[in-house]
Amino acid sequence: MGDLAPQSDVASLWQATAGTRPLLSRLNGDRTCDVAIIGGGYTGLSTARSLAKAGLSPVVLEANRIGWGASGRTGGVVSGKFRVPFREIAARHGLDTARAMHDLGIDAIEHVGELVSDYGIADADYRPTGSLRCAYNEHTFAQLKAETAWLRETMGDTAVSILSADQVAAETGATDFVGGMLNTHGGVIHPLNFVFGIARGLQAAGVDIFEQTPVLRFRRDGAGVLVETPHGTVTAKQVVIATNSYSDLTSATAAVKTSIIPFRSAMIATEPLAGTAGARLLPTGRSYTETRRMMRWFRKSGDRLLYGGRGAFGKTDSESAFAALETAMVRQFPELADVRITHRWSGLVAMTIDSLPHLGRLDDRVVYSVGYNGTGVALASGIGRHVAALVTGQAPDLGLITALPLQRIPAYGLREPAVRLVAGWYQFLDAIGR
Ligand SMILES: Cc1cc2nc3c(=O)[nH]c(=O)nc-3n(C[C@H](O)[C@H](O)[C@H](O)COP(=O)(O)OP(=O)(O)OC[C@H]3O[C@@H](n4cnc5c(N)ncnc54)[C@H](O)[C@@H]3O)c2cc1C
């Protein structure tokens, strides 16, 4: 069998401030289980939890270290939203579908709270503080007002409300927003400690998680599937693919890779702000986004400010993408001009052609759950219950997530120039305020 060297963890704020890592080994030797799960992020770990609760024996196989993928790098914004707004879902697919997806989002948020309390993950520092979308011009503020009215009247969602420019200024410390939309659902979390806490809970329940164990390939073998890794095999009845934007690490997950466009999202974190002019920013401790299509977002963690947005195009980070974020941050918050940036990192989000996640089957032995489109902290942490249902022969109904197929990207080889083109168009629309 071939080998694949494990990749090192990114130098994120989360790595620098993480609690104790669970001790996990790599797979050496051969074993048998009910379900082999490929990927040790929120999707893989939450799937293992639900399968174990259903009385099955899952094994998690992670190519690097758990949380190495997006789950350990995210902004830690716990949100029940999808990239496609609920109003658009209702217009295209009907109100019942929009309601089902809306309820799923709320349920996923609540499940984060349950996981934190069930496993006692205090250092995940989960704060259900909600989120605020800040409008950078009147055009997008009008859109927020219409969306808020629709959510309240049609979905009965009273957690959303409109804030004036003055209220947004008091919430953020930034004076150039014309208004905003407050949503008291959701909050913020330390994403890597959340990964570690779930993994520790699984270990305590006797679930095996192997790190530095890339799945190289798998094939049907009698009544089951034979999964090959560099130093051992797993014979399972079924396989779950939980590799999301990192589905190109080996050819084992090639069948989902061509349905996903990896898009780099980058973040910077400041030094602790105590004693600086920036110390008073974001006093309400929510997550904050702005209404540009090429969205930028910010939050506090402890008394550091985190600022995120589009990362470099292509396969690696570029200094210019981080510099662009820093410039945007200082433009937004001039009091941060002299503050030191201590951490810069990025990761890949998994975009799909319809901008929706998908849970489904490749065949009678292989299930996948991928395509969170940059909003997977809550959803991927909660999806395990539904993946387990599918694995055990039920037919979970998650609205469009289960109803629509995972489509292949047409002209997959041209995805990188296509992403640049779309991003350029969005930047142009943002620049002209539409
Ligand atoms: C920079 C950034 C910021 C983000 N911010 C937010 C946010 O604030 N809020 C939000 O809701 N969402 C956010 N997201 C998205 C969110 O992080 C993801 O949707 C979510 O973490 C996906 O979890 P996952 O378990 O499906 O995938 P991942 O966490 O990416 O896990 C997949 C794992 O599969 C492993 N793997 C791949 N191939 C193999 C193989 N052959 N064998 C074994 N293992 C393999 C990888 O090593 C990886 O660890 C962000 C994403 C990024 C990149």
The ligand as an ORCA input file, in Angstrom:
! r2SCAN-3c Opt
* xyz 0 1
  C     -11.643     29.560      7.296
  C     -13.023     28.971      7.468
  C     -13.945     29.639      8.267
  C     -15.216     29.079      8.448
  N     -16.067     29.726      9.300
  C     -17.269     29.158      9.567
  C     -18.105     29.736     10.563
  O     -17.731     30.699     11.240
  N     -19.324     29.177     10.768
  C     -19.751     28.076     10.060
  O     -20.887     27.621     10.279
  N     -18.942     27.482      9.152
  C     -17.713     27.978      8.907
  N     -16.882     27.364      8.028
  C     -17.322     26.089      7.413
  C     -17.208     24.929      8.409
  O     -15.980     24.998      9.059
  C     -17.349     23.578      7.657
  O     -18.575     23.573      6.970
  C     -17.326     22.376      8.590
  O     -16.242     22.449      9.477
  C     -17.270     21.089      7.767
  O     -17.003     20.008      8.633
  P     -16.664     18.594      8.024
  O     -16.462     17.674      9.170
  O     -17.703     18.206      7.035
  O     -15.310     18.777      7.200
  P     -13.809     19.019      7.737
  O     -13.773     19.596      9.084
  O     -13.090     19.734      6.652
  O     -13.242     17.550      7.878
  C     -12.911     16.746      6.775
  C     -11.731     15.896      7.202
  O     -11.583     14.835      6.261
  C     -10.227     14.468      6.275
  N      -9.962     13.644      5.076
  C     -10.013     14.009      3.775
  N      -9.713     12.955      2.977
  C      -9.467     11.902      3.784
  C      -9.106     10.556      3.553
  N      -8.945     10.081      2.322
  N      -8.931      9.743      4.625
  C      -9.120     10.190      5.900
  N      -9.455     11.480      6.171
  C      -9.635     12.325      5.133
  C      -9.491     15.796      6.289
  O      -8.177     15.648      6.771
  C     -10.391     16.636      7.193
  O      -9.887     16.729      8.517
  C     -15.595     27.875      7.802
  C     -14.675     27.220      6.999
  C     -13.395     27.747      6.840
  C     -12.417     27.004      5.994
*
